[in-house]
Amino acid sequence: MEGLKKKRFYAIGIDFLIGCFMVWVVEAVIRLIVPPAPHFFMFPMGCGIHFFMYWFLCKDCYKGMSPGKRIMGIQIININTLNIAGSLRCMGLSI
């Protein structure tokens, strides 16, 4: 069980780093498109943060594995059916 906890910790770290990199890319692209103006100063960062929140909430929705979990070889399953957890369960919503 201790090994699984380490794998989950490493998977979260990998997902966090991937999410931060994606925010940096989204923010850089928006800064290239949107001309610099005082009232749009926080717009690129706001878009990047929203993208990060979407990524972090929905990262496990594809086959119960985020990129970090895929790298570490773990997957989210439904404990009742022992099948891959559905998208809503992966986001923390149970039906």
Secondary structure as a PSIPRED ss2 file (coil, helix, strand):
# PSIPRED VFORMAT (PSIPRED V4.0)

   1 M C   1.000  0.000  0.000
   2 E H   0.000  1.000  0.000
   3 G H   0.000  1.000  0.000
   4 L H   0.000  1.000  0.000
   5 K H   0.000  1.000  0.000
   6 K H   0.000  1.000  0.000
   7 K H   0.000  1.000  0.000
   8 R H   0.000  1.000  0.000
   9 F H   0.000  1.000  0.000
  10 Y H   0.000  1.000  0.000
  11 A H   0.000  1.000  0.000
  12 I H   0.000  1.000  0.000
  13 G H   0.000  1.000  0.000
  14 I H   0.000  1.000  0.000
  15 D H   0.000  1.000  0.000
  16 F H   0.000  1.000  0.000
  17 L H   0.000  1.000  0.000
  18 I H   0.000  1.000  0.000
  19 G H   0.000  1.000  0.000
  20 C H   0.000  1.000  0.000
  21 F H   0.000  1.000  0.000
  22 M H   0.000  1.000  0.000
  23 V H   0.000  1.000  0.000
  24 W H   0.000  1.000  0.000
  25 V H   0.000  1.000  0.000
  26 V H   0.000  1.000  0.000
  27 E H   0.000  1.000  0.000
  28 A H   0.000  1.000  0.000
  29 V H   0.000  1.000  0.000
  30 I H   0.000  1.000  0.000
  31 R H   0.000  1.000  0.000
  32 L H   0.000  1.000  0.000
  33 I H   0.000  1.000  0.000
  34 V C   1.000  0.000  0.000
  35 P C   1.000  0.000  0.000
  36 P C   1.000  0.000  0.000
  37 A C   1.000  0.000  0.000
  38 P H   0.000  1.000  0.000
  39 H H   0.000  1.000  0.000
  40 F H   0.000  1.000  0.000
  41 F C   1.000  0.000  0.000
  42 M C   1.000  0.000  0.000
  43 F H   0.000  1.000  0.000
  44 P H   0.000  1.000  0.000
  45 M H   0.000  1.000  0.000
  46 G H   0.000  1.000  0.000
  47 C H   0.000  1.000  0.000
  48 G H   0.000  1.000  0.000
  49 I H   0.000  1.000  0.000
  50 H H   0.000  1.000  0.000
  51 F H   0.000  1.000  0.000
  52 F H   0.000  1.000  0.000
  53 M H   0.000  1.000  0.000
  54 Y H   0.000  1.000  0.000
  55 W H   0.000  1.000  0.000
  56 F H   0.000  1.000  0.000
  57 L H   0.000  1.000  0.000
  58 C H   0.000  1.000  0.000
  59 K C   1.000  0.000  0.000
  60 D C   1.000  0.000  0.000
  61 C C   1.000  0.000  0.000
  62 Y C   1.000  0.000  0.000
  63 K C   1.000  0.000  0.000
  64 G C   1.000  0.000  0.000
  65 M C   1.000  0.000  0.000
  66 S C   1.000  0.000  0.000
  67 P H   0.000  1.000  0.000
  68 G H   0.000  1.000  0.000
  69 K H   0.000  1.000  0.000
  70 R H   0.000  1.000  0.000
  71 I H   0.000  1.000  0.000
  72 M H   0.000  1.000  0.000
  73 G C   1.000  0.000  0.000
  74 I C   1.000  0.000  0.000
  75 Q C   1.000  0.000  0.000
  76 I C   1.000  0.000  0.000
  77 I E   0.000  0.000  1.000
  78 N C   1.000  0.000  0.000
  79 I C   1.000  0.000  0.000
  80 N C   1.000  0.000  0.000
  81 T C   1.000  0.000  0.000
  82 L C   1.000  0.000  0.000
  83 N C   1.000  0.000  0.000
  84 I E   0.000  0.000  1.000
  85 A C   1.000  0.000  0.000
  86 G C   1.000  0.000  0.000
  87 S H   0.000  1.000  0.000
  88 L H   0.000  1.000  0.000
  89 R H   0.000  1.000  0.000
  90 C H   0.000  1.000  0.000
  91 M C   1.000  0.000  0.000
  92 G C   1.000  0.000  0.000
  93 L C   1.000  0.000  0.000
  94 S C   1.000  0.000  0.000
  95 I C   1.000  0.000  0.000
